[in-house]
Amino acid sequence: MKSIKVKIFVVFLFLSISSLSLSQIISGKVVKIIDGDTFLLKSNDGIFKIRLYGVDAPELDQYYGKEAKRLIENLSYEKQVTAYVRYNDPYGRLVGKVILDDGSVLNEILIVNGAVWWYRHYSKNEKVFQVLEEYAQKNKIGLWEQENPVAPWVYRKNK
């Protein structure tokens, strides 16, 4: 019986370690804003391109694109942040939630301010994102002040 418990513990430990290796925590300074949902983060280990998880910002030439970039810049440029990376995307970016130095979640701030869409396709279980987007829509904040805003994934597909 003891042998079985040890084996179960070892398997559980292996699974826990494996899942931890899939995620990464990177702290550093934001050194460049690329657009409303992507930036460069400089840490002791190098410079990383970070894409915000669960959100999609308007393209820079799209309605509210420059405003989204300006907001992320005001909130994070040259500031210390921590990125909780969930995965690497096909474009070589690290995708994750970003915590600002005051403890707030950058992804959530951008949603509630109507600067980005909740990217449901990649983050279906993020109910907080849903609530924040519904609040921004209801109150016509940011990009939601427009009658029928075009989602960036639709904009890119039509372009």
DSSP file (Angstrom, degrees, kcal/mol; ACC not computed):
  #  RESIDUE AA STRUCTURE BP1 BP2  ACC     N-H-->O    O-->H-N    N-H-->O    O-->H-N    TCO  KAPPA ALPHA  PHI   PSI    X-CA   Y-CA   Z-CA
    1    1 A M     >        0   0    0      0, 0.0     4,-1.9     0, 0.0     5,-0.2   0.000 360.0 360.0 360.0 -41.0    0.0    0.0    0.0
    2    2 A K  H  >  +     0   0    0      1,-0.2     4,-2.2     2,-0.2     5,-0.2   0.875 360.0  55.6 -63.0 -37.1    2.8    2.4    0.9
    3    3 A S  H  > S+     0   0    0      1,-0.2     4,-2.3     2,-0.2    -1,-0.2   0.882 106.4  50.0 -62.8 -40.1    4.4    1.7   -2.6
    4    4 A I  H  > S+     0   0    0      2,-0.2     4,-2.6     1,-0.2    -1,-0.2   0.906 109.9  50.5 -66.5 -41.8    1.2    2.7   -4.3
    5    5 A K  H  X S+     0   0    0     -4,-1.9     4,-2.5     2,-0.2    -2,-0.2   0.903 110.7  49.5 -62.6 -41.3    1.0    6.0   -2.3
    6    6 A V  H  X S+     0   0    0     -4,-2.2     4,-2.6     2,-0.2    -2,-0.2   0.923 111.4  48.8 -63.5 -44.3    4.6    6.8   -3.2
    7    7 A K  H  X S+     0   0    0     -4,-2.3     4,-2.5     2,-0.2    -2,-0.2   0.915 111.8  48.9 -62.6 -43.3    4.0    6.1   -6.9
    8    8 A I  H  X S+     0   0    0     -4,-2.6     4,-2.8     1,-0.2    -1,-0.2   0.917 111.9  49.6 -62.5 -42.9    0.8    8.3   -6.9
    9    9 A F  H  X S+     0   0    0     -4,-2.5     4,-3.0     2,-0.2    -2,-0.2   0.922 110.7  49.3 -61.1 -44.8    2.8   11.1   -5.1
   10   10 A V  H  X S+     0   0    0     -4,-2.6     4,-2.5     2,-0.2    -2,-0.2   0.910 112.5  47.7 -63.0 -42.8    5.6   10.9   -7.7
   11   11 A V  H  X S+     0   0    0     -4,-2.5     4,-2.6     2,-0.2    -2,-0.2   0.936 113.3  48.2 -63.2 -45.8    3.1   11.0  -10.6
   12   12 A F  H  X S+     0   0    0     -4,-2.8     4,-2.4     1,-0.2    -2,-0.2   0.921 112.1  49.4 -59.8 -44.7    1.3   14.0   -9.0
   13   13 A L  H  X S+     0   0    0     -4,-3.0     4,-2.5     2,-0.2    -1,-0.2   0.908 110.8  50.1 -61.3 -43.0    4.6   15.7   -8.4
   14   14 A F  H  X S+     0   0    0     -4,-2.5     4,-2.7     1,-0.2    -2,-0.2   0.927 111.1  48.4 -61.5 -45.6    5.7   15.1  -12.0
   15   15 A L  H  X S+     0   0    0     -4,-2.6     4,-2.2     2,-0.2    -2,-0.2   0.890 111.6  50.3 -63.1 -39.0    2.4   16.5  -13.3
   16   16 A S  H  X S+     0   0    0     -4,-2.4     4,-1.8     2,-0.2    -1,-0.2   0.928 112.8  45.4 -64.3 -45.4    2.7   19.6  -11.1
   17   17 A I  H  X S+     0   0    0     -4,-2.5     4,-1.9     1,-0.2    -2,-0.2   0.902 111.5  53.4 -65.7 -40.9    6.3   20.3  -12.2
   18   18 A S  H  X S+     0   0    0     -4,-2.7     4,-0.7     1,-0.2    -1,-0.2   0.912 109.3  47.8 -60.4 -43.2    5.3   19.7  -15.9
   19   19 A S  H >X S+     0   0    0     -4,-2.2     3,-0.5     1,-0.2     4,-0.5   0.849 109.4  54.1 -69.5 -31.9    2.5   22.2  -15.7
   20   20 A L  H >< S+     0   0    0     -4,-1.8     3,-1.2     1,-0.2    -1,-0.2   0.877 102.1  57.7 -66.9 -35.8    4.7   24.8  -14.0
   21   21 A S  H 3< S+     0   0    0     -4,-1.9    -1,-0.2     1,-0.3    -2,-0.2   0.711  97.7  62.8 -69.4 -17.4    7.3   24.5  -16.8
   22   22 A L  H << S+     0   0    0     -4,-0.7     2,-0.3    -3,-0.5    -1,-0.3   0.719 103.2  56.1 -77.6 -20.2    4.5   25.5  -19.3
   23   23 A S    <<  -     0   0    0     -3,-1.2     2,-0.3    -4,-0.5    63,-0.2  -0.746  67.9-165.8-111.3 162.1    4.2   28.9  -17.6
   24   24 A Q  E     -A   85   0A   0     61,-1.2    61,-2.8    -2,-0.3     2,-0.5  -0.994  12.6-147.0-146.0 144.6    6.8   31.5  -17.0
   25   25 A I  E     -A   84   0A   0     -2,-0.3     2,-0.5    59,-0.2    59,-0.2  -0.976  19.5-178.8-117.2 123.9    7.0   34.6  -14.8
   26   26 A I  E     -A   83   0A   0     57,-2.4    57,-3.3    -2,-0.5     2,-0.4  -0.982   4.6-171.3-126.8 122.8    9.1   37.5  -16.1
   27   27 A S  E     +A   82   0A   0     -2,-0.5    17,-0.4    55,-0.2     2,-0.3  -0.898  31.6 103.2-111.0 143.0    9.6   40.7  -14.3
   28   28 A G  E     -A   81   0A   0     53,-2.2    53,-2.8    -2,-0.4     2,-0.4  -0.977  64.1 -55.4 175.9-164.0   11.2   43.7  -15.8
   29   29 A K  E     -AB  80  42A   0     13,-2.5    13,-3.1    -2,-0.3     2,-0.5  -0.857  42.6-122.3-107.6 134.9   10.8   47.2  -17.3
   30   30 A V  E     +cB  77  41A   0     49,-2.1    48,-2.4    46,-0.5    11,-0.2  -0.654  35.0 172.1 -74.8 120.5    8.6   48.0  -20.3
   31   31 A V  E     +     0   0A   0      9,-2.3     2,-0.3    -2,-0.5    -1,-0.2   0.583  59.6  19.1-110.6 -14.0   11.0   49.5  -22.9
   32   32 A K  E     - B   0  40A   0      8,-1.1     8,-3.0    41,-0.0     2,-0.6  -0.940  58.6-145.7-159.0 135.7    8.9   49.8  -26.0
   33   33 A I  E     + B   0  39A   0     -2,-0.3     6,-0.2     6,-0.2     3,-0.1  -0.902  15.3 179.7 -99.9 124.3    5.1   49.8  -26.8
   34   34 A I  E     -     0   0A   0      4,-2.1     2,-0.2    -2,-0.6     5,-0.2   0.890  62.9 -40.2 -90.5 -47.3    4.4   48.2  -30.2
   35   35 A D  E >  S- B   0  38A   0      3,-1.7     3,-0.6    34,-0.1    -1,-0.3  -0.820  83.4 -56.6-159.2-161.4    0.6   48.6  -30.2
   36   36 A G  T 3  S+     0   0    0     22,-0.4     3,-0.1    -2,-0.2    23,-0.1   0.513 132.2  23.3 -74.2  -4.0   -2.4   48.4  -27.9
   37   37 A D  T 3  S+     0   0    0      1,-0.2    15,-2.8    20,-0.1     2,-0.4   0.283 113.8  64.6-141.0  11.8   -1.7   44.8  -26.8
   38   38 A T  E <   +BD  35  51A   0     -3,-0.6    -4,-2.1    13,-0.2    -3,-1.7  -0.999  49.6 154.7-142.7 139.8    2.0   44.2  -27.3
   39   39 A F  E     -BD  33  50A   0     11,-2.2    11,-3.2    -2,-0.4     2,-0.5  -0.956  40.1-103.1-152.9 170.0    5.2   45.5  -25.9
   40   40 A L  E     -BD  32  49A   0     -8,-3.0    -9,-2.3    -2,-0.3    -8,-1.1  -0.875  29.6-161.4-102.1 134.2    8.8   44.7  -25.2
   41   41 A L  E     -BD  30  48A   0      7,-3.0     7,-2.9    -2,-0.5     2,-0.6  -0.965   4.4-153.5-118.0 124.8    9.9   43.8  -21.7
   42   42 A K  E     +BD  29  47A   0    -13,-3.1   -13,-2.5    -2,-0.5     5,-0.2  -0.879  25.3 162.0-101.7 121.3   13.5   44.0  -20.6
   43   43 A S  E >   - D   0  46A   0      3,-3.3     3,-1.3    -2,-0.6   -15,-0.2  -0.652  57.8 -89.5-122.4-177.9   14.4   41.7  -17.7
   44   44 A N  T 3  S+     0   0    0    -17,-0.4     3,-0.1     1,-0.2   -16,-0.1   0.731 127.1  54.0 -64.4 -21.0   17.7   40.4  -16.4
   45   45 A D  T 3  S-     0   0    0      1,-0.3     2,-0.3     3,-0.0    -1,-0.2   0.438 122.1 -85.5 -95.1  -1.0   17.3   37.5  -18.9
   46   46 A G  E <   -D   43   0A   0     -3,-1.3    -3,-3.3     2,-0.1     2,-0.5  -0.893  58.8 -43.9 134.8-164.9   16.9   39.6  -22.0
   47   47 A I  E     -D   42   0A   0     -2,-0.3     2,-0.4    -5,-0.2    -5,-0.2  -0.929  52.1-169.3-111.2 131.1   14.2   41.4  -24.0
   48   48 A F  E     -D   41   0A   0     -7,-2.9    -7,-3.0    -2,-0.5     2,-0.7  -0.936  22.9-131.0-123.7 140.6   10.9   39.7  -24.5
   49   49 A K  E     -D   40   0A   0     -2,-0.4    45,-2.9    43,-0.3     2,-0.5  -0.825  30.7-161.8 -89.0 119.1    8.0   40.5  -26.8
   50   50 A I  E     -De  39  94A   0    -11,-3.2   -11,-2.2    -2,-0.7     2,-0.5  -0.889  10.5-167.0-108.9 129.5    4.9   40.3  -24.6
   51   51 A R  E     -De  38  95A   0     43,-2.8    45,-1.9    -2,-0.5   -13,-0.2  -0.965  31.1-114.8-112.6 128.3    1.3   39.9  -26.0
   52   52 A L  E >   - e   0  96A   0    -15,-2.8     3,-0.9    -2,-0.5    45,-0.2  -0.439  32.0-121.2 -68.2 129.1   -1.5   40.5  -23.6
   53   53 A Y  T 3  S+     0   0    0     43,-2.4    45,-0.1     1,-0.2    -1,-0.1  -0.443  85.1   7.8 -71.0 137.1   -3.5   37.4  -23.0
   54   54 A G  T 3  S+     0   0    0      1,-0.2    65,-2.7    -2,-0.2     2,-0.3   0.533 108.4  90.1  77.0   7.5   -7.3   37.4  -23.7
   55   55 A V  E <   -H  118   0B   0     -3,-0.9     2,-0.4    63,-0.3    63,-0.2  -0.936  51.6-161.8-133.4 158.0   -7.5   40.8  -25.4
   56   56 A D  E     -H  117   0B   0     61,-1.9    61,-2.6    -2,-0.3    97,-0.1  -0.951  14.6-151.2-140.6 119.8   -7.2   42.2  -28.9
   57   57 A A        -     0   0    0     -2,-0.4    59,-0.2    59,-0.2   -20,-0.1  -0.552  30.8 -95.3 -87.2 151.6   -6.5   45.8  -29.5
   58   58 A P        -     0   0    0      0, 0.0   -22,-0.4     0, 0.0    -1,-0.1  -0.334  50.3 -98.1 -58.3 147.3   -7.7   47.7  -32.6
   59   59 A E    >   -     0   0    0      1,-0.1     3,-2.1   -24,-0.1     6,-0.3  -0.301  36.4-107.5 -62.6 155.6   -5.0   47.9  -35.3
   60   60 A L  T 3  S+     0   0    0      1,-0.3     6,-0.4     5,-0.2     5,-0.1   0.812 122.0  46.1 -60.4 -30.9   -3.1   51.2  -35.3
   61   61 A D  T 3  S+     0   0    0      4,-0.1    -1,-0.3     2,-0.1     2,-0.2   0.329 101.5  89.5 -92.9   8.6   -4.9   52.4  -38.5
   62   62 A Q  S X  S-     0   0    0     -3,-2.1     3,-2.4     1,-0.1     4,-0.5  -0.638  97.9 -74.3 -99.7 159.4   -8.2   51.3  -37.1
   63   63 A Y  T 3  S+     0   0    0      1,-0.3    -1,-0.1    -2,-0.2    -2,-0.1  -0.325 120.5   5.9 -53.2 129.8  -10.7   53.3  -35.1
   64   64 A Y  T 3> S+     0   0    0     -4,-0.1     4,-2.1    -3,-0.1    -1,-0.3   0.428  94.9 118.8  73.6   5.2   -9.3   53.7  -31.5
   65   65 A G  H <> S+     0   0    0     -3,-2.4     4,-1.9    -6,-0.3    -5,-0.2   0.924  76.8  43.5 -64.9 -45.5   -6.0   51.9  -32.4
   66   66 A K  H  > S+     0   0    0     -4,-0.5     4,-2.4    -6,-0.4    -1,-0.2   0.867 113.0  53.0 -69.4 -35.4   -3.8   54.9  -31.5
   67   67 A E  H  > S+     0   0    0      2,-0.2     4,-2.3     1,-0.2    -1,-0.2   0.894 107.6  51.4 -66.1 -38.9   -5.7   55.6  -28.4
   68   68 A A  H  X S+     0   0    0     -4,-2.1     4,-2.2     2,-0.2     5,-0.2   0.917 111.1  47.8 -63.0 -43.0   -5.3   52.0  -27.2
   69   69 A K  H  X S+     0   0    0     -4,-1.9     4,-2.1     1,-0.2    -2,-0.2   0.913 111.0  51.4 -63.3 -42.1   -1.5   52.3  -27.8
   70   70 A R  H  X S+     0   0    0     -4,-2.4     4,-2.6     1,-0.2    -2,-0.2   0.890 109.4  50.4 -63.3 -39.5   -1.4   55.6  -25.9
   71   71 A L  H  X S+     0   0    0     -4,-2.3     4,-2.1     2,-0.2    -2,-0.2   0.940 110.9  46.5 -65.7 -47.2   -3.3   54.0  -22.9
   72   72 A I  H  X S+     0   0    0     -4,-2.2     4,-1.9     1,-0.2     5,-0.4   0.874 113.5  51.6 -63.1 -34.2   -1.0   51.0  -22.6
   73   73 A E  H  X S+     0   0    0     -4,-2.1     4,-2.0    -5,-0.2    -2,-0.2   0.935 109.5  48.3 -65.5 -46.8    2.0   53.4  -22.9
   74   74 A N  H  < S+     0   0    0     -4,-2.6    -2,-0.2     1,-0.2    -1,-0.2   0.853 117.0  43.6 -61.7 -34.9    0.7   55.7  -20.2
   75   75 A L  H  < S+     0   0    0     -4,-2.1    -1,-0.2    -5,-0.2    -2,-0.2   0.800 132.7   9.5 -81.3 -30.0    0.1   52.7  -17.9
   76   76 A S  H >< S+     0   0    0     -4,-1.9     3,-2.2    -5,-0.2   -46,-0.5   0.660  79.3 124.1-130.6 -19.4    3.3   50.8  -18.4
   77   77 A Y  B 3< S-c   30   0A   0     -4,-2.0   -46,-0.2    -5,-0.4     3,-0.1  -0.268  94.7  -2.7 -61.1 130.3    6.1   52.5  -20.4
   78   78 A E  T 3  S+     0   0    0    -48,-2.4     2,-0.3     1,-0.2    -1,-0.3   0.710 110.8 118.7  61.4  25.2    9.3   52.6  -18.5
   79   79 A K  S <  S-     0   0    0     -3,-2.2   -49,-2.1   -49,-0.1     2,-0.4  -0.827  71.6-104.0-116.0 157.7    7.6   51.0  -15.5
   80   80 A Q  E     +A   29   0A   0     -2,-0.3    21,-0.6   -51,-0.2     2,-0.3  -0.653  47.6 166.6 -79.4 131.6    8.2   47.7  -13.7
   81   81 A V  E     -AF  28 100A   0    -53,-2.8   -53,-2.2    -2,-0.4     2,-0.4  -0.910  30.3-134.9-138.0 165.9    5.7   45.0  -14.6
   82   82 A T  E     -AF  27  99A   0     17,-2.2    17,-3.1    -2,-0.3     2,-0.5  -0.992  15.2-155.5-126.4 125.0    5.4   41.2  -14.1
   83   83 A A  E     -AF  26  98A   0    -57,-3.3   -57,-2.4    -2,-0.4     2,-1.0  -0.878   4.1-157.8-101.9 124.6    4.2   39.0  -17.0
   84   84 A Y  E     -AF  25  97A   0     13,-3.3    13,-1.6    -2,-0.5     2,-0.2  -0.839  23.7-150.0 -99.1  95.1    2.6   35.7  -16.1
   85   85 A V  E     +AF  24  96A   0    -61,-2.8   -61,-1.2    -2,-1.0    11,-0.3  -0.472  24.3 178.7 -76.6 130.7    3.1   33.9  -19.4
   86   86 A R  E     -     0   0A   0      9,-3.6     2,-0.3     1,-0.4    10,-0.2   0.784  64.4 -26.9 -97.0 -37.3    0.6   31.3  -20.4
   87   87 A Y  E     - F   0  95A   0      8,-1.5     8,-3.2   -63,-0.1     2,-0.4  -0.982  58.8-100.6-166.4 169.5    2.1   30.2  -23.8
   88   88 A N  E     - F   0  94A   0     -2,-0.3     6,-0.2     6,-0.2    -3,-0.0  -0.870  38.3-141.3 -98.6 135.6    4.2   31.2  -26.8
   89   89 A D    >   -     0   0    0      4,-2.6     3,-1.9    -2,-0.4     4,-0.1  -0.457  29.5 -98.3 -92.9 172.0    2.2   32.2  -29.8
   90   90 A P  T 3  S+     0   0    0      0, 0.0    -1,-0.1     0, 0.0    -2,-0.0   0.646 120.6  61.6 -63.9 -13.3    3.1   31.4  -33.5
   91   91 A Y  T 3  S-     0   0    0      2,-0.1     3,-0.1     0, 0.0    -3,-0.0   0.294 120.3-103.5 -96.5   9.5    4.6   34.9  -33.9
   92   92 A G  S <  S+     0   0    0     -3,-1.9   -43,-0.3     1,-0.3     2,-0.3   0.595  78.0 134.1  82.6  11.3    7.3   34.3  -31.2
   93   93 A R        -     0   0    0    -45,-0.1    -4,-2.6    -4,-0.1     2,-0.6  -0.649  57.4-125.9 -93.0 151.6    5.5   36.4  -28.6
   94   94 A L  E     -eF  50  88A   0    -45,-2.9   -43,-2.8    -2,-0.3     2,-0.5  -0.868  27.5-151.5 -93.2 125.2    5.0   35.4  -25.0
   95   95 A V  E     +eF  51  87A   0     -8,-3.2    -9,-3.6    -2,-0.6    -8,-1.5  -0.856  35.9 115.9-105.8 125.6    1.3   35.6  -24.2
   96   96 A G  E     -eF  52  85A   0    -45,-1.9   -43,-2.4    -2,-0.5     2,-0.3  -0.984  62.3 -74.9-167.8 177.7    0.2   36.4  -20.6
   97   97 A K  E     - F   0  84A   0    -13,-1.6   -13,-3.3    -2,-0.3     2,-0.5  -0.682  43.7-146.2 -85.1 144.3   -1.4   38.5  -18.0
   98   98 A V  E     - F   0  83A   0     -2,-0.3     8,-2.8   -15,-0.2     2,-0.5  -0.959   5.5-156.3-121.5 127.3    0.6   41.5  -16.9
   99   99 A I  E     -GF 105  82A   0    -17,-3.1   -17,-2.2    -2,-0.5     6,-0.2  -0.881  14.1-140.8-103.8 126.9    0.6   42.9  -13.4
  100  100 A L  E >   - F   0  81A   0      4,-3.0     3,-2.2    -2,-0.5   -19,-0.2  -0.306  33.4 -97.5 -78.6 168.3    1.5   46.6  -13.0
  101  101 A D  T 3  S+     0   0    0    -21,-0.6    -1,-0.1     1,-0.3   -20,-0.1   0.688 124.3  57.4 -64.4 -17.1    3.6   47.7  -10.0
  102  102 A D  T 3  S-     0   0    0      2,-0.1    -1,-0.3     0, 0.0     3,-0.1   0.412 121.4-105.9 -91.1   2.4    0.5   48.8   -8.1
  103  103 A G  S <  S+     0   0    0     -3,-2.2    -2,-0.1     1,-0.3     2,-0.1   0.354  77.6 131.5  93.1  -5.3   -0.9   45.2   -8.4
  104  104 A S        -     0   0    0     -5,-0.1    -4,-3.0     1,-0.1     2,-0.7  -0.433  61.5-114.3 -80.1 158.1   -3.5   45.9  -11.0
  105  105 A V  B  >  -G   99   0A   0     -6,-0.2     4,-2.1     1,-0.2     3,-0.3  -0.829  15.9-154.7 -97.3 116.1   -3.9   43.7  -14.1
  106  106 A L  H  > S+     0   0    0     -8,-2.8     4,-2.3    -2,-0.7     5,-0.2   0.895  93.7  56.9 -56.7 -44.6   -3.1   45.6  -17.3
  107  107 A N  H  > S+     0   0    0     -9,-0.5     4,-1.6     1,-0.2    -1,-0.2   0.911 110.0  45.3 -53.6 -45.5   -5.3   43.3  -19.4
  108  108 A E  H  > S+     0   0    0     -3,-0.3     4,-2.6     1,-0.2     5,-0.2   0.875 109.4  54.2 -69.5 -39.0   -8.3   44.2  -17.3
  109  109 A I  H  X S+     0   0    0     -4,-2.1     4,-1.4     1,-0.2    -1,-0.2   0.907 108.7  49.7 -61.9 -41.5   -7.6   47.9  -17.2
  110  110 A L  H  <>S+     0   0    0     -4,-2.3     5,-2.6    -5,-0.2     6,-0.9   0.879 112.0  48.3 -65.9 -37.6   -7.5   48.0  -21.0
  111  111 A I  H ><5S+     0   0    0     -4,-1.6     3,-2.0    -5,-0.2    -2,-0.2   0.960 111.4  47.4 -66.8 -50.9  -10.8   46.1  -21.3
  112  112 A V  H 3<5S+     0   0    0     -4,-2.6    -1,-0.2     1,-0.3    -2,-0.2   0.747 110.5  54.2 -66.8 -22.3  -12.8   48.2  -18.8
  113  113 A N  T 3<5S-     0   0    0     -4,-1.4    -1,-0.3    -5,-0.2    -2,-0.2   0.337 113.7-118.5 -91.1   6.5  -11.5   51.4  -20.5
  114  114 A G  T < 5S+     0   0    0     -3,-2.0    29,-3.1    28,-0.2    -3,-0.2   0.780  79.8 122.6  66.2  27.3  -12.7   50.2  -23.8
  115  115 A A  S   <S+     0   0    0     -5,-2.6     2,-0.3    27,-0.2    -4,-0.2   0.667  74.2  21.8 -92.0 -18.9   -9.3   50.2  -25.4
  116  116 A V  S    S-     0   0    0     -6,-0.9     2,-0.3   -59,-0.2   -59,-0.2  -0.934  75.9-113.9-142.9 162.3   -9.4   46.5  -26.4
  117  117 A W  E     -H   56   0B   0    -61,-2.6   -61,-1.9    -2,-0.3     2,-0.6  -0.711  35.1-110.1 -91.4 149.2  -11.8   43.7  -27.1
  118  118 A W  E     -H   55   0B   0     -2,-0.3     2,-1.6   -63,-0.2   -63,-0.3  -0.745  31.3-138.5 -72.7 122.1  -12.1   40.6  -24.9
  119  119 A Y    >>  +     0   0    0    -65,-2.7     3,-1.5    -2,-0.6     4,-0.8  -0.598  28.1 177.3 -89.9  78.4  -10.6   37.9  -27.2
  120  120 A R  G >4  +     0   0    0     -2,-1.6     3,-0.9     1,-0.3     4,-0.3   0.822  69.8  67.3 -52.8 -39.7  -13.2   35.2  -26.3
  121  121 A H  G 34 S+     0   0    0      1,-0.3    -1,-0.3     2,-0.2     3,-0.2   0.830 113.4  30.3 -54.3 -35.1  -11.7   32.7  -28.8
  122  122 A Y  G <4 S+     0   0    0     -3,-1.5    -1,-0.3     1,-0.2    -2,-0.2   0.458 131.1  33.3-104.4  -3.1   -8.5   32.4  -26.8
  123  123 A S    X<  +     0   0    0     -3,-0.9     3,-1.9    -4,-0.8    -2,-0.2  -0.203  61.2 151.9-149.9  51.0   -9.9   33.1  -23.3
  124  124 A K  T 3  S+     0   0    0     -4,-0.3    -3,-0.1     1,-0.3    -4,-0.1   0.792  74.9  54.4 -55.6 -33.1  -13.4   31.7  -23.0
  125  125 A N  T 3  S+     0   0    0      1,-0.1     2,-1.7    -5,-0.1    -1,-0.3   0.394  75.4 105.6 -88.4   4.3  -13.1   31.1  -19.2
  126  126 A E    <>  +     0   0    0     -3,-1.9     4,-1.5     1,-0.2     3,-0.3  -0.580  38.9 168.0 -85.8  79.3  -12.1   34.6  -18.3
  127  127 A K  H  > S+     0   0    0     -2,-1.7     4,-2.3     1,-0.2    -1,-0.2   0.802  72.9  60.1 -66.1 -29.9  -15.4   35.7  -16.8
  128  128 A V  H  > S+     0   0    0      2,-0.2     4,-2.5     1,-0.2    -1,-0.2   0.917 103.6  51.6 -62.9 -41.8  -13.8   38.9  -15.3
  129  129 A F  H  > S+     0   0    0     -3,-0.3     4,-2.5     1,-0.2    -2,-0.2   0.913 108.9  51.4 -59.4 -42.4  -12.9   39.9  -18.8
  130  130 A Q  H  X S+     0   0    0     -4,-1.5     4,-2.5     1,-0.2    -2,-0.2   0.931 110.7  47.0 -60.6 -47.6  -16.5   39.4  -19.9
  131  131 A V  H  X S+     0   0    0     -4,-2.3     4,-2.0     1,-0.2    -1,-0.2   0.906 113.1  49.2 -62.4 -42.9  -17.9   41.5  -17.0
  132  132 A L  H  X S+     0   0    0     -4,-2.5     4,-2.2     2,-0.2    -1,-0.2   0.900 111.9  48.0 -65.9 -40.9  -15.4   44.3  -17.7
  133  133 A E  H  X S+     0   0    0     -4,-2.5     4,-2.8     2,-0.2     5,-0.2   0.919 110.1  51.8 -67.0 -41.8  -16.2   44.4  -21.4
  134  134 A E  H  X S+     0   0    0     -4,-2.5     4,-2.7     1,-0.2    -1,-0.2   0.887 109.5  51.3 -60.7 -37.9  -20.0   44.4  -20.8
  135  135 A Y  H  X S+     0   0    0     -4,-2.0     4,-2.1     2,-0.2    -1,-0.2   0.940 111.4  46.5 -62.3 -48.1  -19.4   47.4  -18.4
  136  136 A A  H  <>S+     0   0    0     -4,-2.2     5,-2.5     2,-0.2     4,-0.3   0.903 114.7  47.8 -62.6 -41.7  -17.4   49.3  -21.1
  137  137 A Q  H ><5S+     0   0    0     -4,-2.8     3,-1.4     3,-0.2    -2,-0.2   0.952 111.6  49.0 -62.7 -50.3  -20.0   48.5  -23.8
  138  138 A K  H 3<5S+     0   0    0     -4,-2.7    -1,-0.2     1,-0.3    -2,-0.2   0.857 117.4  41.6 -58.8 -37.4  -23.0   49.5  -21.6
  139  139 A N  T 3<5S-     0   0    0     -4,-2.1    -1,-0.3    -5,-0.2    -2,-0.2   0.330 108.1-124.2 -95.7   6.6  -21.3   52.8  -20.6
  140  140 A K  T < 5 +     0   0    0     -3,-1.4     2,-0.4    -4,-0.3    -3,-0.2   0.921  48.2 170.9  50.9  52.8  -20.0   53.5  -24.2
  141  141 A I    > < -     0   0    0     -5,-2.5     3,-1.9     3,-0.1    -1,-0.2  -0.767  48.8 -31.8 -96.1 136.8  -16.4   53.8  -23.0
  142  142 A G  G >  S+     0   0    0     -2,-0.4     3,-2.1     1,-0.3     4,-0.3  -0.316 135.5   4.7  62.3-129.3  -13.5   54.0  -25.4
  143  143 A L  G >  S+     0   0    0    -29,-3.1     3,-1.2     1,-0.3    -1,-0.3   0.704 123.6  71.3 -63.7 -18.5  -14.1   52.1  -28.7
  144  144 A W  G <  S+     0   0    0     -3,-1.9    -1,-0.3     1,-0.2    -2,-0.2   0.524  77.0  78.0 -77.8  -4.9  -17.6   51.3  -27.5
  145  145 A E  G <  S+     0   0    0     -3,-2.1    -1,-0.2   -31,-0.1     2,-0.2   0.754  79.0  87.9 -71.6 -22.0  -18.7   54.9  -28.0
  146  146 A Q  S <  S-     0   0    0     -3,-1.2    -6,-0.0    -4,-0.3     0, 0.0  -0.529  87.7-125.6 -75.3 143.8  -18.8   54.0  -31.7
  147  147 A E  S    S+     0   0    0      1,-0.3    -1,-0.1    -2,-0.2    -3,-0.0   0.930  97.7   6.9 -57.9 -52.3  -22.2   52.6  -32.9
  148  148 A N  S    S-     0   0    0      2,-0.0    -1,-0.3    -3,-0.0    -4,-0.1  -0.648  79.7-164.4-133.8  76.3  -20.8   49.4  -34.5
  149  149 A P        -     0   0    0      0, 0.0     2,-0.6     0, 0.0    -5,-0.0  -0.315  19.2-126.7 -64.0 145.9  -17.1   49.0  -33.8
  150  150 A V        -     0   0    0    -87,-0.1   -87,-0.0     2,-0.0    -2,-0.0  -0.830  21.9-122.7 -97.4 124.2  -15.3   46.4  -35.9
  151  151 A A    >>  -     0   0    0     -2,-0.6     4,-2.6     1,-0.1     3,-0.7  -0.336  21.2-120.6 -62.5 144.6  -13.4   43.8  -34.0
  152  152 A P  H 3> S+     0   0    0      0, 0.0     4,-2.9     0, 0.0     5,-0.2   0.844 112.1  55.9 -58.7 -35.6   -9.7   43.7  -34.9
  153  153 A W  H 3> S+     0   0    0      2,-0.2     4,-1.5     1,-0.2     5,-0.1   0.842 111.6  44.2 -68.1 -30.8   -9.8   40.1  -36.1
  154  154 A V  H <> S+     0   0    0     -3,-0.7     4,-2.3     2,-0.2    -1,-0.2   0.904 112.9  51.8 -74.0 -43.5  -12.6   41.0  -38.5
  155  155 A Y  H  X S+     0   0    0     -4,-2.6     4,-1.2     1,-0.2    -2,-0.2   0.921 111.5  46.6 -56.8 -47.5  -10.8   44.1  -39.6
  156  156 A R  H  < S+     0   0    0     -4,-2.9     3,-0.2     1,-0.2    -1,-0.2   0.896 111.3  51.6 -64.6 -40.3   -7.6   42.1  -40.3
  157  157 A K  H  < S+     0   0    0     -4,-1.5    -1,-0.2     1,-0.2    -2,-0.2   0.886 112.9  45.1 -64.3 -39.0   -9.6   39.4  -42.2
  158  158 A N  H  <        0   0    0     -4,-2.3    -1,-0.2     1,-0.2    -2,-0.2   0.663 360.0 360.0 -78.8 -16.5  -11.2   42.1  -44.4
  159  159 A K     <        0   0    0     -4,-1.2    -1,-0.2    -3,-0.2    -2,-0.2   0.469 360.0 360.0 -83.5 360.0   -8.0   43.9  -45.1
